[in-house]
Amino acid sequence: MSSPTRTTPPLTALSGVQGHVVTPDHPNYDATRTVFYGGIDKRPAAIIRVADVADVSRVIKTARDEGFELAVRSGGHSVSGHSTTEGGLVIDLRDLSKIEIDADARTAWVDAGVTAVQLTGALAPHKLVVGFGDSGSVGVSGITLGGGIGFLVRKFGLTIDSLLAADLVTADGQHVRADEQHDADLFWAIRGGGGNFGVVTRLQFRLRELPHFTGGILILPATPETIAGFSALSLAAPEELSTIGNVMPAPPLPFLAAEHHGRLVIFAFMAFAGDDAAAERALAPFRALAAPLADMVKPGPYIGMYPPEDPNYRPTAVARTMFVDGIDAAAAGTIYEYLTKSEGMRVAQLRALGGAAARVPADATAYAHRSKRMLVNTAAFYQGEADREVRKAWVAEFARAIQPADDSAYVGFLGDDGPARIRSAYPGATWERLVRIKGKYDPTNLFRLNQNIRPA
Ligand SMILES: Cc1cc2nc3c(=O)[nH]c(=O)nc-3n(C[C@H](O)[C@H](O)[C@H](O)COP(=O)(O)OP(=O)(O)OC[C@H]3O[C@@H](n4cnc5c(N)ncnc54)[C@H](O)[C@@H]3O)c2cc1C
């Protein structure tokens, strides 16, 4: 039973915990309860910075037996604030930070509290990678459980396509190893099914070789023609090239001439996983779409895609996620028109898929949108609660204008969109299979602070 208003910290029940129990009277309570997104201000009864697997089991047992709502936090980037709770317990995994690399075997065991940039940095000297998303501070666990669509998606597939195994603690407090041979149904479900099935304590990845890489930011002026052209080129590019094109007002960046600040641009991340000459060939048509306003794309180590972040950055934003076949002239015109007529920071983000991501059979993992060609997100920043509702309605209307025909969603980018949208993340038989597996591993829905799949 959930008791969201409960405030008495369960200190007695948690007395055996080896990690840190941070309660409201602790000097670090406010810093510890803060999550990535602004506008989320929940006060847990206790945040348990777990030290080991036994701590995870202990907190799960306490939440179950004492009726506390339970949140699980890795990198803290949940779009919907799921990694914290009002009056409940938080399993905070950030102190589980070990990375064990076997460079010869091309595998690594990675603790659940590690972030994308931490693992990418540890792998850099070996010229090995796992593909994550466009933010280095996102938790490896959170992004993997949702699928993981990022800079290397066309070359190496989603993050889950590099997952070999995971250790979890399930709702009954048991420690389970899930891989293709053991608890294979659980292993299928956690590759896209989110945090519904247990607390992942570590993950084993297959490492990919990346001896040569070219990447960085390319800024082009945005017009209906360049938007459609960018989309078409991204879809037709060799699969070594993955792009993330953000159509948005240009931020006031030092490397961008002041006259362009605030003008609509395609702010693109270009990532080519291959040799320098092939990269130049693949990038040339993008550079020819229009005279670039800034071109920082160059050969260099892949870790360069994750520049240092401001740890105090707390954006308040709403977003809507969808899949499309591409952005034709009409859709490009719609994007241009909506963004031109609105105010504040707003964006349409275009991510071409295909390549290795599309070669995995749709039923091989709980991420089943393998045939979708492009992921699009509309997003807007807001100021205060009233503005939030206005912006939320705007991003939804904008999304419908781009994609009126298909409601499919990528779970990693869902916010508080509601049950129908969660269902849209899992097409066909995927949903029924997830519900069955949820019933097996979490029959009381202890793990429900997530894009929730309720047990049958
Ligand atoms: C700025 C930004 C950029 C992003 N870019 C991308 C991108 O390029 N590609 C992409 O695919 N996604 C992207 N995302 C989405 C991101 O992958 C998800 O929000 C993800 O859930 C964040 O993981 P986390 O560990 O940082 O977050 P947390 O808030 O710690 O976790 C989110 C949820 O995941 C579950 N969870 C996390 N860790 C565990 C665990 N160890 N065991 C069980 N459940 C767990 C819990 O339900 C938790 O509430 C981005 C998000 C942000 C905010």
The ligand as an SDF file (V2000), in Angstrom:
LIG
                    3D

 53 58  0  0  0  0  0  0  0  0999 V2000
   19.0820   15.9350  -20.5920 C   0  0  0  0  0  0  0  0  0  0  0  0
   18.5990   14.5730  -20.9620 C   0  0  0  0  0  0  0  0  0  0  0  0
   19.0480   13.9930  -22.1330 C   0  0  0  0  0  0  0  0  0  0  0  0
   18.6140   12.7070  -22.4860 C   0  0  0  0  0  0  0  0  0  0  0  0
   19.0720   12.1560  -23.6500 N   0  0  0  0  0  0  0  0  0  0  0  0
   18.7150   10.8970  -23.9730 C   0  0  0  0  0  0  0  0  0  0  0  0
   19.1910   10.3020  -25.1580 C   0  0  0  0  0  0  0  0  0  0  0  0
   19.9420   10.9150  -25.9200 O   0  0  0  0  0  0  0  0  0  0  0  0
   18.7960    9.0440  -25.4500 N   0  0  0  0  0  0  0  0  0  0  0  0
   17.9550    8.3390  -24.6360 C   0  0  0  0  0  0  0  0  0  0  0  0
   17.6560    7.1880  -24.9530 O   0  0  0  0  0  0  0  0  0  0  0  0
   17.4620    8.8870  -23.5100 N   0  0  0  0  0  0  0  0  0  0  0  0
   17.8120   10.1570  -23.1720 C   0  0  0  0  0  0  0  0  0  0  0  0
   17.2970   10.7350  -22.0480 N   0  0  0  0  0  0  0  0  0  0  0  0
   16.2840   10.0140  -21.2700 C   0  0  0  0  0  0  0  0  0  0  0  0
   16.9510    9.1740  -20.1970 C   0  0  0  0  0  0  0  0  0  0  0  0
   17.5350    8.0260  -20.7850 O   0  0  0  0  0  0  0  0  0  0  0  0
   15.9300    8.7140  -19.1460 C   0  0  0  0  0  0  0  0  0  0  0  0
   15.3720    9.8510  -18.5360 O   0  0  0  0  0  0  0  0  0  0  0  0
   16.5610    7.8030  -18.1080 C   0  0  0  0  0  0  0  0  0  0  0  0
   15.5540    7.1510  -17.3730 O   0  0  0  0  0  0  0  0  0  0  0  0
   17.4510    8.5520  -17.1680 C   0  0  0  0  0  0  0  0  0  0  0  0
   18.2080    7.6710  -16.4130 O   0  0  0  0  0  0  0  0  0  0  0  0
   18.8670    8.1320  -15.0280 P   0  0  0  0  0  0  0  0  0  0  0  0
   19.4780    6.9490  -14.4010 O   0  0  0  0  0  0  0  0  0  0  0  0
   19.7080    9.3330  -15.2560 O   0  0  0  0  0  0  0  0  0  0  0  0
   17.5920    8.6580  -14.2720 O   0  0  0  0  0  0  0  0  0  0  0  0
   16.8970    8.3050  -12.8830 P   0  0  0  0  0  0  0  0  0  0  0  0
   15.9710    9.4430  -12.6720 O   0  0  0  0  0  0  0  0  0  0  0  0
   17.8710    7.9910  -11.8370 O   0  0  0  0  0  0  0  0  0  0  0  0
   16.0780    7.0060  -13.2280 O   0  0  0  0  0  0  0  0  0  0  0  0
   14.9270    7.0820  -14.0310 C   0  0  0  0  0  0  0  0  0  0  0  0
   14.0630    5.8880  -13.7440 C   0  0  0  0  0  0  0  0  0  0  0  0
   14.6860    4.7350  -14.2770 O   0  0  0  0  0  0  0  0  0  0  0  0
   14.5260    3.6420  -13.3940 C   0  0  0  0  0  0  0  0  0  0  0  0
   15.8450    3.2490  -12.9150 N   0  0  0  0  0  0  0  0  0  0  0  0
   17.0030    3.9580  -12.9910 C   0  0  0  0  0  0  0  0  0  0  0  0
   18.0200    3.2210  -12.5420 N   0  0  0  0  0  0  0  0  0  0  0  0
   17.5010    2.0340  -12.1600 C   0  0  0  0  0  0  0  0  0  0  0  0
   18.0550    0.8660  -11.6330 C   0  0  0  0  0  0  0  0  0  0  0  0
   19.3690    0.7510  -11.3940 N   0  0  0  0  0  0  0  0  0  0  0  0
   17.2400   -0.1770  -11.3610 N   0  0  0  0  0  0  0  0  0  0  0  0
   15.9160   -0.0860  -11.6080 C   0  0  0  0  0  0  0  0  0  0  0  0
   15.3300    1.0060  -12.1070 N   0  0  0  0  0  0  0  0  0  0  0  0
   16.1170    2.0630  -12.3890 C   0  0  0  0  0  0  0  0  0  0  0  0
   13.6320    4.1070  -12.2740 C   0  0  0  0  0  0  0  0  0  0  0  0
   12.2920    3.8180  -12.5890 O   0  0  0  0  0  0  0  0  0  0  0  0
   13.8690    5.5950  -12.2700 C   0  0  0  0  0  0  0  0  0  0  0  0
   12.7730    6.3080  -11.7700 O   0  0  0  0  0  0  0  0  0  0  0  0
   17.6970   12.0100  -21.6620 C   0  0  0  0  0  0  0  0  0  0  0  0
   17.2260   12.6180  -20.4890 C   0  0  0  0  0  0  0  0  0  0  0  0
   17.6750   13.8780  -20.1370 C   0  0  0  0  0  0  0  0  0  0  0  0
   17.1520   14.5140  -18.8950 C   0  0  0  0  0  0  0  0  0  0  0  0
  1  2  1  0
  2  3  1  0
  2 52  2  0
  3  4  2  0
  4  5  1  0
  4 50  1  0
  5  6  2  0
  6  7  1  0
  6 13  1  0
  7  8  2  0
  7  9  1  0
  9 10  1  0
 10 11  2  0
 10 12  1  0
 12 13  2  0
 13 14  1  0
 14 15  1  0
 14 50  1  0
 15 16  1  0
 16 17  1  0
 16 18  1  0
 18 19  1  0
 18 20  1  0
 20 21  1  0
 20 22  1  0
 22 23  1  0
 23 24  1  0
 24 25  2  0
 24 26  1  0
 24 27  1  0
 27 28  1  0
 28 29  2  0
 28 30  1  0
 28 31  1  0
 31 32  1  0
 32 33  1  0
 33 34  1  0
 33 48  1  0
 34 35  1  0
 35 36  1  0
 35 46  1  0
 36 37  1  0
 36 45  1  0
 37 38  2  0
 38 39  1  0
 39 40  1  0
 39 45  2  0
 40 41  1  0
 40 42  2  0
 42 43  1  0
 43 44  2  0
 44 45  1  0
 46 47  1  0
 46 48  1  0
 48 49  1  0
 50 51  2  0
 51 52  1  0
 52 53  1  0
M  END
$$$$
